[in-house]
Amino acid sequence: MASFADCLREILEIDTLTSPDGDGVLILEEKESGQRAHLTGAPPDLVAVDLIKIGKIGQMSGLNKDGGWKKSCDYLLAFQENGNDRALLIELKKTLRIENKNRGMDQLRWTRPLLDYLRSVCEVQRLVDSDRLKVDVDYALISEQPHKSLAKNPVHKGANREPFKNIEALILFGKKLLWIELLKD
């Protein structure tokens, strides 16, 4: 059976997708803030979905306008590891402050229904039952630097996992990161 990443290549418009270059470098960009993250060592079969370019996929009318469901993070990375389908939801922040950290964590959390929707579309596309296409999901918040209010806290000096409501996200700082840093322990 083909991977979740392969299915995303089938069902999504090409301009929403990015893959690592021949050297395994993947560049993620948040145009509004100007932040760029260079991921080195990304697997060649990885597909990065620019969720901003996708727009309002699967949006339903009649839902509460104030609901968090309208939020989404910047990227969905789909790849295989040891034969298992994995997805990594990534939110980019130029400078991480306490207030935008919580907003970023909420964006990660509220992207899960979108990922589940895309997984369901893949199941229909591939004619498989929902219990056959399993995708392990991780979350990451990447910022070029912590704001001085966070930088004083030793917890925010390097990569760490932080719980937030019903998720746990990896928080990383820097413009150039190694792919291995993003993988769950």
VOPA-686007 format. One line per field, with one value per atom (N, C-alpha, C): residue in three letters; residue number from 1; z, x, y. Coordinates in nm, 4 decimals, padded with zeros to 6 digits. Last residue first. Layout:
BEGIN
r	c(Ala|...);
k	c(NUM|...);
Z	c(Z|...);
X	c(X|...);
Y	c(Y|...);
***
This chain:
BEGIN
r	c(Asp|Asp|Asp|Lys|Lys|Lys|Leu|Leu|Leu|Leu|Leu|Leu|Glu|Glu|Glu|Ile|Ile|Ile|Trp|Trp|Trp|Leu|Leu|Leu|Leu|Leu|Leu|Lys|Lys|Lys|Lys|Lys|Lys|Gly|Gly|Gly|Phe|Phe|Phe|Leu|Leu|Leu|Ile|Ile|Ile|Leu|Leu|Leu|Ala|Ala|Ala|Glu|Glu|Glu|Ile|Ile|Ile|Asn|Asn|Asn|Lys|Lys|Lys|Phe|Phe|Phe|Pro|Pro|Pro|Glu|Glu|Glu|Arg|Arg|Arg|Asn|Asn|Asn|Ala|Ala|Ala|Gly|Gly|Gly|Lys|Lys|Lys|His|His|His|Val|Val|Val|Pro|Pro|Pro|Asn|Asn|Asn|Lys|Lys|Lys|Ala|Ala|Ala|Leu|Leu|Leu|Ser|Ser|Ser|Lys|Lys|Lys|His|His|His|Pro|Pro|Pro|Gln|Gln|Gln|Glu|Glu|Glu|Ser|Ser|Ser|Ile|Ile|Ile|Leu|Leu|Leu|Ala|Ala|Ala|Tyr|Tyr|Tyr|Asp|Asp|Asp|Val|Val|Val|Asp|Asp|Asp|Val|Val|Val|Lys|Lys|Lys|Leu|Leu|Leu|Arg|Arg|Arg|Asp|Asp|Asp|Ser|Ser|Ser|Asp|Asp|Asp|Val|Val|Val|Leu|Leu|Leu|Arg|Arg|Arg|Gln|Gln|Gln|Val|Val|Val|Glu|Glu|Glu|Cys|Cys|Cys|Val|Val|Val|Ser|Ser|Ser|Arg|Arg|Arg|Leu|Leu|Leu|Tyr|Tyr|Tyr|Asp|Asp|Asp|Leu|Leu|Leu|Leu|Leu|Leu|Pro|Pro|Pro|Arg|Arg|Arg|Thr|Thr|Thr|Trp|Trp|Trp|Arg|Arg|Arg|Leu|Leu|Leu|Gln|Gln|Gln|Asp|Asp|Asp|Met|Met|Met|Gly|Gly|Gly|Arg|Arg|Arg|Asn|Asn|Asn|Lys|Lys|Lys|Asn|Asn|Asn|Glu|Glu|Glu|Ile|Ile|Ile|Arg|Arg|Arg|Leu|Leu|Leu|Thr|Thr|Thr|Lys|Lys|Lys|Lys|Lys|Lys|Leu|Leu|Leu|Glu|Glu|Glu|Ile|Ile|Ile|Leu|Leu|Leu|Leu|Leu|Leu|Ala|Ala|Ala|Arg|Arg|Arg|Asp|Asp|Asp|Asn|Asn|Asn|Gly|Gly|Gly|Asn|Asn|Asn|Glu|Glu|Glu|Gln|Gln|Gln|Phe|Phe|Phe|Ala|Ala|Ala|Leu|Leu|Leu|Leu|Leu|Leu|Tyr|Tyr|Tyr|Asp|Asp|Asp|Cys|Cys|Cys|Ser|Ser|Ser|Lys|Lys|Lys|Lys|Lys|Lys|Trp|Trp|Trp|Gly|Gly|Gly|Gly|Gly|Gly|Asp|Asp|Asp|Lys|Lys|Lys|Asn|Asn|Asn|Leu|Leu|Leu|Gly|Gly|Gly|Ser|Ser|Ser|Met|Met|Met|Gln|Gln|Gln|Gly|Gly|Gly|Ile|Ile|Ile|Lys|Lys|Lys|Gly|Gly|Gly|Ile|Ile|Ile|Lys|Lys|Lys|Ile|Ile|Ile|Leu|Leu|Leu|Asp|Asp|Asp|Val|Val|Val|Ala|Ala|Ala|Val|Val|Val|Leu|Leu|Leu|Asp|Asp|Asp|Pro|Pro|Pro|Pro|Pro|Pro|Ala|Ala|Ala|Gly|Gly|Gly|Thr|Thr|Thr|Leu|Leu|Leu|His|His|His|Ala|Ala|Ala|Arg|Arg|Arg|Gln|Gln|Gln|Gly|Gly|Gly|Ser|Ser|Ser|Glu|Glu|Glu|Lys|Lys|Lys|Glu|Glu|Glu|Glu|Glu|Glu|Leu|Leu|Leu|Ile|Ile|Ile|Leu|Leu|Leu|Val|Val|Val|Gly|Gly|Gly|Asp|Asp|Asp|Gly|Gly|Gly|Asp|Asp|Asp|Pro|Pro|Pro|Ser|Ser|Ser|Thr|Thr|Thr|Leu|Leu|Leu|Thr|Thr|Thr|Asp|Asp|Asp|Ile|Ile|Ile|Glu|Glu|Glu|Leu|Leu|Leu|Ile|Ile|Ile|Glu|Glu|Glu|Arg|Arg|Arg|Leu|Leu|Leu|Cys|Cys|Cys|Asp|Asp|Asp|Ala|Ala|Ala|Phe|Phe|Phe|Ser|Ser|Ser|Ala|Ala|Ala|Met|Met|Met);
k	c(185|185|185|184|184|184|183|183|183|182|182|182|181|181|181|180|180|180|179|179|179|178|178|178|177|177|177|176|176|176|175|175|175|174|174|174|173|173|173|172|172|172|171|171|171|170|170|170|169|169|169|168|168|168|167|167|167|166|166|166|165|165|165|164|164|164|163|163|163|162|162|162|161|161|161|160|160|160|159|159|159|158|158|158|157|157|157|156|156|156|155|155|155|154|154|154|153|153|153|152|152|152|151|151|151|150|150|150|149|149|149|148|148|148|147|147|147|146|146|146|145|145|145|144|144|144|143|143|143|142|142|142|141|141|141|140|140|140|139|139|139|138|138|138|137|137|137|136|136|136|135|135|135|134|134|134|133|133|133|132|132|132|131|131|131|130|130|130|129|129|129|128|128|128|127|127|127|126|126|126|125|125|125|124|124|124|123|123|123|122|122|122|121|121|121|120|120|120|119|119|119|118|118|118|117|117|117|116|116|116|115|115|115|114|114|114|113|113|113|112|112|112|111|111|111|110|110|110|109|109|109|108|108|108|107|107|107|106|106|106|105|105|105|104|104|104|103|103|103|102|102|102|101|101|101|100|100|100|99|99|99|98|98|98|97|97|97|96|96|96|95|95|95|94|94|94|93|93|93|92|92|92|91|91|91|90|90|90|89|89|89|88|88|88|87|87|87|86|86|86|85|85|85|84|84|84|83|83|83|82|82|82|81|81|81|80|80|80|79|79|79|78|78|78|77|77|77|76|76|76|75|75|75|74|74|74|73|73|73|72|72|72|71|71|71|70|70|70|69|69|69|68|68|68|67|67|67|66|66|66|65|65|65|64|64|64|63|63|63|62|62|62|61|61|61|60|60|60|59|59|59|58|58|58|57|57|57|56|56|56|55|55|55|54|54|54|53|53|53|52|52|52|51|51|51|50|50|50|49|49|49|48|48|48|47|47|47|46|46|46|45|45|45|44|44|44|43|43|43|42|42|42|41|41|41|40|40|40|39|39|39|38|38|38|37|37|37|36|36|36|35|35|35|34|34|34|33|33|33|32|32|32|31|31|31|30|30|30|29|29|29|28|28|28|27|27|27|26|26|26|25|25|25|24|24|24|23|23|23|22|22|22|21|21|21|20|20|20|19|19|19|18|18|18|17|17|17|16|16|16|15|15|15|14|14|14|13|13|13|12|12|12|11|11|11|10|10|10|9|9|9|8|8|8|7|7|7|6|6|6|5|5|5|4|4|4|3|3|3|2|2|2|1|1|1);
Z	c(02.0276|02.0991|02.1071|01.7042|01.8422|01.9038|01.5077|01.5287|01.6767|01.4818|01.4796|01.5118|01.4678|01.5850|01.5955|01.2167|01.3313|01.4574|01.0536|01.0500|01.1745|01.2021|01.1491|01.1577|01.1052|01.1965|01.1260|01.1035|01.0401|01.1416|01.2690|01.1277|01.0528|01.5996|01.5009|01.3599|01.8408|01.8022|01.7009|01.9121|01.8626|01.8234|02.0903|02.0656|02.0313|02.0338|02.0406|02.0088|02.2182|02.1019|02.1337|02.2902|02.3388|02.2162|02.3516|02.2688|02.3456|02.4881|02.4607|02.3681|02.6507|02.6387|02.6067|02.6061|02.5880|02.5596|02.7081|02.6963|02.6811|02.5230|02.6168|02.5988|02.4811|02.4582|02.5660|02.3456|02.4546|02.4139|02.2439|02.2090|02.3334|02.4611|02.3503|02.3203|02.6418|02.5810|02.4593|02.7953|02.6558|02.5879|03.0528|02.9809|02.8317|03.1554|03.1062|03.0292|03.0683|03.1267|03.0714|02.9126|03.0489|03.1161|02.6818|02.6755|02.8147|02.7315|02.7337|02.7404|02.7180|02.8344|02.8457|02.4682|02.5888|02.7137|02.2537|02.3014|02.4321|02.0834|02.1882|02.2187|01.7245|01.8538|01.9572|01.5188|01.4995|01.6331|01.6049|01.6088|01.5868|01.5705|01.5378|01.5332|01.7159|01.7064|01.6861|01.6225|01.6475|01.6260|01.6799|01.6676|01.6970|01.5246|01.6186|01.5867|01.4634|01.4524|01.5637|01.2532|01.3825|01.3672|01.0825|01.0719|01.2126|00.9144|01.0427|01.0218|00.7353|00.7100|00.8411|00.8386|00.7664|00.7418|00.9478|01.0412|00.9710|00.7322|00.8173|00.9151|00.4383|00.5606|00.6490|00.1063|00.2246|00.3428|-00.1476|-00.1172|-00.0014|-00.1971|-00.2067|-00.1786|-00.1558|-00.2809|-00.3026|00.1089|00.0023|-00.1331|00.2328|00.2482|00.1384|00.1659|00.1157|00.1261|00.3154|00.1697|00.1068|00.5711|00.5263|00.3745|00.5717|00.5856|00.5366|00.5607|00.4495|00.4526|00.8147|00.6921|00.5716|00.9831|00.9819|00.8579|00.9292|00.8973|00.8891|01.0345|00.8935|00.8481|01.3080|01.2285|01.0778|01.3676|01.3699|01.2932|01.3939|01.2601|01.2538|01.6554|01.5707|01.4274|01.7522|01.8055|01.7115|01.6165|01.6001|01.6383|01.7216|01.5771|01.5473|01.9916|01.9523|01.8024|01.9661|02.0149|01.9805|01.8832|01.7957|01.8364|02.1140|01.9884|01.8904|02.2924|02.3163|02.1895|02.1663|02.1868|02.2083|02.1797|02.0497|02.0583|02.4603|02.4019|02.2643|02.4949|02.5697|02.5020|02.1755|02.2988|02.3699|01.9403|02.0273|02.1562|01.6252|01.7615|01.8542|01.4092|01.3948|01.5306|01.3968|01.4621|01.4529|01.2421|01.2431|01.3107|01.3139|01.3173|01.3280|01.1783|01.2150|01.2075|01.2261|01.2067|01.2599|01.0752|01.1681|01.1326|01.0449|01.0080|01.1172|00.9116|01.0166|00.9588|00.8603|00.8141|00.9327|00.8921|00.9487|00.8908|00.8046|00.7462|00.7979|00.9376|00.9728|00.9240|00.8380|00.9228|00.9687|00.5837|00.6443|00.7249|00.5951|00.5613|00.6222|00.5774|00.5758|00.5261|00.7414|00.6787|00.6895|00.7120|00.7452|00.6697|00.8248|00.7416|00.8018|00.9891|00.8590|00.7688|01.1443|01.1473|01.0042|01.1745|01.1332|01.1384|01.2837|01.2939|01.2341|01.2896|01.1765|01.1756|01.5259|01.4066|01.2857|01.7404|01.7073|01.5798|01.6833|01.7160|01.6712|01.6158|01.7126|01.7463|01.4514|01.3915|01.4868|01.4619|01.5401|01.4850|01.1418|01.2635|01.3324|00.9053|01.0215|01.1491|00.6598|00.7055|00.8263|00.6830|00.6798|00.7225|00.4995|00.5902|00.5731|00.3381|00.4284|00.5222|00.3159|00.2776|00.3829|00.2796|00.3662|00.3274|00.1982|00.2253|00.3155|00.0947|00.0794|00.1043|00.1746|00.0336|00.0109|00.4412|00.4096|00.2648|00.4354|00.4737|00.4508|00.2323|00.2782|00.3079|00.3023|00.2541|00.3170|00.2029|00.2907|00.2272|00.1996|00.1302|00.2350|00.1752|00.2542|00.1622|00.0443|00.0156|00.0938|00.1427|00.0067|-00.0249|00.4756|00.3868|00.2485|00.5576|00.5440|00.4484|00.6053|00.6295|00.6209|00.7380|00.6684|00.7054|00.6994|00.7617|00.6780|00.7604|00.6723|00.7493|00.7794|00.8522|00.7498|00.7835|00.7037|00.7944|00.8187|00.8798|00.7814|00.7412|00.6800|00.7391|00.8181|00.9142|00.8544|00.5748|00.6481|00.7438|00.4918|00.4191|00.4979|00.6195|00.6597|00.6062|00.4891|00.4922|00.5344|00.4798|00.5190|00.5377|00.2800|00.3302|00.3550|00.3151|00.2974|00.3582|00.1826|00.2501|00.2140|00.0485|00.1690|00.2481|-00.1906|-00.0759|00.0551|-00.3668|-00.3793|-00.2631|-00.1473|-00.2687|-00.2668|-00.0209|-00.0023|-00.1361|-00.1576|-00.1153|-00.0955|-00.1331|-00.1443|-00.0996|-00.2469|-00.2015|-00.2241|-00.3665|-00.2203|-00.1612|-00.6370|-00.5800|-00.4279|-00.6927|-00.6894|-00.6236|-00.4932|-00.6029|-00.5846|-00.3689|-00.3498|-00.4730|-00.4202|-00.3978|-00.3868|-00.4656|-00.5600|-00.5447|-00.2449|-00.3775|-00.4821|-00.0518|-00.0521|-00.1859|-00.1181|-00.1393|-00.1409|-00.0362|-00.1775|-00.2083|00.2416|00.1625|00.0145|00.3073|00.3246|00.2424|00.0639|00.1878|00.1892|-00.0778|-00.0866|00.0433|00.0000|00.0000|00.0000);
X	c(01.1314|01.2238|01.1691|01.0414|01.0025|01.0998|01.2367|01.1773|01.1548|01.3726|01.2265|01.1603|01.6395|01.5920|01.4403|01.6742|01.6735|01.6224|01.7020|01.5776|01.5646|01.8472|01.8662|01.7331|01.8091|01.7846|01.8126|01.8477|01.8954|01.8867|01.7402|01.7052|01.7447|01.5978|01.7043|01.6511|01.4449|01.4888|01.6014|01.1516|01.2885|01.3188|00.9459|00.9760|01.1241|00.7062|00.8485|00.8681|00.4054|00.4777|00.6250|00.1286|00.2628|00.3451|-00.2218|-00.1068|00.0235|-00.4404|-00.4392|-00.3254|-00.2727|-00.4077|-00.3963|00.0499|-00.0444|-00.1803|00.3838|00.2420|00.1577|00.6812|00.5974|00.4519|01.0153|00.8746|00.7928|01.2895|01.2202|01.0769|01.5986|01.4775|01.4183|01.7098|01.7254|01.5933|01.6157|01.7479|01.7660|01.3858|01.3739|01.5090|01.4561|01.3795|01.3764|01.5679|01.6582|01.5863|01.4498|01.4063|01.4937|01.5318|01.5857|01.5533|01.3804|01.5219|01.5848|01.1315|01.1459|01.2920|01.1888|01.1147|01.1234|01.3111|01.3942|01.3222|01.1865|01.1817|01.2606|01.3934|01.2959|01.3000|01.4119|01.4702|01.3597|01.2792|01.4187|01.4862|01.0854|01.1050|01.2531|00.8471|00.9827|00.9896|00.6795|00.6745|00.8187|00.5326|00.6543|00.6266|00.3918|00.3730|00.5048|00.2865|00.3670|00.3500|00.1031|00.1107|00.1973|00.0782|00.1240|00.1506|-00.1831|-00.0808|-00.0476|-00.3185|-00.2835|-00.1696|-00.5326|-00.4402|-00.4150|-00.7087|-00.5899|-00.4899|-00.9376|-00.8439|-00.7165|-01.0841|-01.0182|-00.9197|-01.0178|-01.0927|-01.0138|-00.9621|-00.9202|-01.0074|-00.9555|-01.0524|-01.0066|-00.8057|-00.7370|-00.8290|-00.9930|-00.9162|-00.8577|-01.0675|-01.1673|-01.0973|-00.8203|-00.8869|-00.9898|-00.7775|-00.6863|-00.7490|-00.9818|-00.9862|-00.8946|-00.8802|-01.0062|-01.0209|-00.6537|-00.6365|-00.7619|-00.7806|-00.6962|-00.6712|-00.9086|-00.9875|-00.9062|-00.6889|-00.7814|-00.8703|-00.5851|-00.5058|-00.5965|-00.7973|-00.7638|-00.6818|-00.7841|-00.9025|-00.8781|-00.5196|-00.5446|-00.6717|-00.5117|-00.4840|-00.5120|-00.5403|-00.6591|-00.6330|-00.2770|-00.3841|-00.5052|-00.1434|-00.1035|-00.2181|-00.2816|-00.2838|-00.2428|-00.2089|-00.3495|-00.3611|00.0607|00.0235|-00.1230|00.0352|00.0968|00.0618|-00.0774|-00.1523|-00.0967|00.1339|00.0040|-00.0812|00.3258|00.3523|00.2207|00.2331|00.2205|00.2586|00.2748|00.1406|00.1315|00.5542|00.4587|00.3227|00.7195|00.6802|00.5795|00.9560|00.8585|00.8414|00.9754|01.0254|00.9183|00.8463|00.9728|01.0427|00.7185|00.7076|00.8436|00.5418|00.6611|00.6293|00.4328|00.3972|00.5280|00.3711|00.4704|00.4105|00.3103|00.2471|00.3429|00.3968|00.4498|00.3851|00.3142|00.2840|00.3394|00.3912|00.4029|00.3626|00.3537|00.3202|00.3249|00.6212|00.5006|00.4790|00.8653|00.7435|00.6134|01.0471|01.0402|00.9096|00.8569|00.9708|00.9517|00.7479|00.7472|00.8745|00.5648|00.6806|00.6616|00.4544|00.4165|00.5363|00.3987|00.5028|00.4602|00.2212|00.2022|00.3119|00.2535|00.2924|00.2504|00.1236|00.1813|00.2050|-00.1994|-00.0566|-00.0058|-00.5157|-00.4329|-00.2870|-00.8439|-00.6994|-00.6302|-01.1071|-01.0621|-00.9104|-01.1616|-01.1462|-01.0981|-01.2242|-01.0837|-01.0592|-01.5206|-01.4512|-01.3066|-01.6809|-01.5760|-01.4920|-01.8764|-01.7747|-01.6588|-01.9820|-01.9664|-01.8510|-02.0875|-02.0084|-01.9958|-02.2175|-02.2985|-02.2200|-02.0086|-02.0911|-02.1709|-01.6790|-01.8229|-01.8966|-01.3873|-01.4592|-01.6094|-01.2170|-01.3062|-01.3845|-00.9797|-01.0193|-01.1114|-00.9066|-01.0154|-01.0690|-00.5659|-00.6811|-00.7828|-00.3295|-00.4500|-00.5744|-00.1424|-00.1822|-00.3085|-00.1187|-00.1666|-00.2160|-00.0034|-00.1446|-00.2026|00.1941|00.1800|00.0320|00.3260|00.2042|00.1964|00.5943|00.5543|00.4339|00.6870|00.6126|00.5707|00.9658|00.8845|00.8091|01.1474|01.0058|00.9112|01.3996|01.3602|01.2126|01.4107|01.4032|01.3501|01.6395|01.5015|01.4980|01.8782|01.8715|01.7312|01.7787|01.8805|01.8661|01.5619|01.5731|01.6686|01.5427|01.6098|01.6244|01.2889|01.3581|01.4142|01.2135|01.2512|01.3234|00.9880|01.0683|01.0920|00.8262|00.9575|01.0457|00.5686|00.6704|00.8107|00.4450|00.3982|00.5037|00.5686|00.5915|00.5523|00.7383|00.6167|00.6316|00.8776|00.8755|00.7379|01.1196|00.9837|00.9827|01.3133|01.2975|01.1505|01.5104|01.3727|01.3635|01.7636|01.7315|01.5889|01.8677|01.7896|01.7574|01.9855|02.0753|02.0010|01.7731|01.8593|01.9548|01.5182|01.6000|01.6905|01.2029|01.3430|01.4167|00.9002|00.9801|01.1232|00.5758|00.7193|00.7868|00.2510|00.3444|00.4901|00.0788|00.0711|00.1772|00.0999|00.1581|00.1476|-00.0405|00.1051|00.1653|-00.3203|-00.2628|-00.1119|-00.3702|-00.3520|-00.2895|-00.3825|-00.5079|-00.4926|-00.1217|-00.2301|-00.3483|00.0243|00.0701|-00.0388|-00.1127|-00.1244|-00.0784|-00.0209|-00.1616|-00.1814|00.2444|00.2123|00.0682|00.2046|00.2701|00.2387|00.0965|00.0137|00.0714|00.2099|00.2165|00.1160|00.0517|00.1286|00.1159|00.0845|00.0000|00.0896);
Y	c(01.1320|01.0410|00.9008|01.2394|01.2098|01.1096|01.4569|01.3256|01.2996|01.6914|01.6968|01.5640|01.6361|01.7110|01.7105|01.5257|01.4354|01.5042|01.7508|01.6736|01.5858|02.0351|01.9009|01.8265|02.3768|02.2655|02.1341|02.7138|02.5918|02.4790|02.8987|02.9084|02.7818|02.8392|02.8456|02.8564|02.6302|02.7640|02.7526|02.4360|02.4470|02.5906|02.2297|02.3703|02.3800|01.9857|02.0129|02.1600|01.9443|01.9935|02.0126|01.7587|01.7890|01.8267|01.8248|01.7868|01.8098|01.9292|01.7852|01.7412|02.1796|02.1231|01.9743|02.1128|02.2230|02.1613|02.0326|01.9991|02.1258|02.0388|02.1107|02.0695|01.9507|01.9170|01.9844|02.1405|02.0735|02.0450|02.2675|02.1939|02.1291|02.5379|02.4434|02.3762|02.7314|02.7484|02.6561|02.7224|02.7635|02.7854|02.6657|02.5643|02.5958|02.8976|02.7933|02.6827|03.2083|03.0825|02.9696|03.4144|03.4080|03.2759|03.3888|03.3532|03.3412|03.4972|03.3516|03.3094|03.7684|03.7193|03.5676|03.7965|03.8065|03.7577|03.5362|03.6742|03.6797|03.3001|03.3318|03.4814|03.2675|03.3021|03.3225|03.1402|03.1785|03.2052|02.8545|02.9991|03.0292|02.6070|02.6479|02.7997|02.3529|02.4987|02.5436|02.0462|02.1241|02.2721|01.7214|01.8658|01.9368|01.4126|01.4894|01.6373|01.1180|01.2641|01.3220|00.8378|00.8886|01.0381|00.7057|00.8089|00.8561|00.4306|00.4910|00.5893|00.2956|00.4065|00.4801|00.1055|00.0599|00.1703|00.2016|00.1396|00.0907|00.2915|00.3905|00.3277|00.0933|00.1218|00.2155|00.2212|00.1459|00.1850|00.3512|00.2459|00.1577|00.5726|00.4432|00.3243|00.7763|00.7702|00.6315|00.7238|00.7136|00.6978|00.7718|00.6419|00.6208|01.0388|00.9358|00.7971|01.1532|01.1652|01.0601|01.0940|01.0341|01.0409|01.2587|01.1139|01.0420|01.5064|01.4647|01.3140|01.4971|01.5112|01.4628|01.4890|01.3753|01.3774|01.7448|01.6264|01.5037|01.8928|01.9055|01.7850|01.8237|01.7858|01.7964|01.9351|01.7900|01.7516|02.2026|02.1499|02.0004|02.2745|02.2833|02.2385|02.2485|02.1640|02.1601|02.4530|02.3130|02.2200|02.6729|02.6478|02.5037|02.6515|02.6332|02.6043|02.7145|02.5811|02.5512|02.9813|02.8817|02.7400|03.0915|03.0976|02.9935|03.0470|02.9841|02.9830|03.2090|03.0663|02.9931|03.4636|03.3974|03.2497|03.5104|03.5180|03.4513|03.4718|03.3911|03.3913|03.4663|03.5337|03.4448|03.4032|03.3382|03.4160|03.5363|03.5501|03.4943|03.3888|03.4622|03.4754|03.0653|03.1965|03.2641|02.8032|02.8882|03.0208|02.4815|02.6236|02.7014|02.1651|02.2658|02.4048|01.8263|01.9566|02.0621|01.5396|01.6380|01.7713|01.2016|01.3395|01.4290|00.8801|00.9815|01.1165|00.5365|00.6712|00.7664|00.3032|00.3647|00.5041|00.2065|00.1502|00.2085|00.3735|00.2311|00.1679|00.6359|00.6018|00.4586|00.8557|00.7227|00.7032|01.1671|01.0844|00.9471|01.4998|01.3582|01.2779|01.7954|01.7139|01.5684|02.0786|01.9388|01.8639|02.4185|02.3038|02.1713|02.6170|02.6496|02.5283|02.5464|02.5777|02.5962|02.7144|02.6011|02.6452|02.7980|02.8137|02.6920|02.7359|02.8183|02.8344|02.6080|02.5255|02.6049|02.7625|02.7507|02.6730|02.9627|02.8382|02.8378|03.1685|03.1967|03.0740|03.0674|03.1533|03.1817|02.7371|02.8592|02.9417|02.6184|02.6038|02.7390|02.6759|02.6424|02.6206|02.5184|02.6300|02.5826|02.3912|02.3681|02.4937|02.3380|02.4260|02.4065|02.1896|02.1186|02.2076|02.4459|02.3111|02.2496|02.7201|02.6782|02.5409|02.6913|02.7779|02.7123|02.5971|02.5154|02.5997|02.7837|02.7796|02.6980|02.7104|02.8447|02.8477|02.4609|02.4697|02.6088|02.3007|02.4392|02.4627|01.9968|02.0604|02.1986|01.8097|01.9199|01.9881|01.4757|01.5800|01.6829|01.2543|01.3471|01.4427|01.1014|01.0745|01.1657|01.1789|01.2184|01.1966|01.3191|01.2026|01.2424|01.5843|01.5359|01.4168|01.7120|01.5680|01.5112|02.0230|01.9450|01.7983|02.2795|02.1479|02.0646|02.6107|02.5162|02.3854|02.8430|02.7369|02.6393|03.1835|03.0668|02.9680|03.4538|03.3486|03.2348|03.6585|03.6495|03.5410|03.6807|03.7248|03.7244|03.5987|03.7168|03.7703|03.3565|03.4815|03.6063|03.1194|03.1894|03.3306|02.8230|02.9693|03.0193|02.5707|02.6083|02.7586|02.3764|02.5128|02.5394|02.0969|02.1424|02.2812|01.9043|02.0301|02.0703|01.6869|01.6623|01.7873|01.7428|01.7336|01.7073|01.7726|01.6559|01.6358|01.9112|01.9120|01.7887|01.7858|01.8231|01.8250|01.9319|01.8165|01.8628|02.0708|02.0910|01.9617|02.1764|02.0733|02.1141|02.3433|02.3384|02.2455|02.3108|02.4333|02.4397|02.0724|02.0699|02.1942|01.9909|02.0681|02.0781|01.6539|01.7985|01.8634|01.3802|01.4531|01.6039|01.2770|01.2497|01.3460|01.3557|01.4002|01.3818|01.2126|01.3585|01.4158|00.9558|00.9896|01.1409|00.9748|00.9495|00.9885|01.0107|01.1154|01.0990|00.7619|00.8816|00.9962|00.5154|00.5921|00.7076|00.2233|00.3478|00.4270|-00.1179|00.0000|00.1251);
***
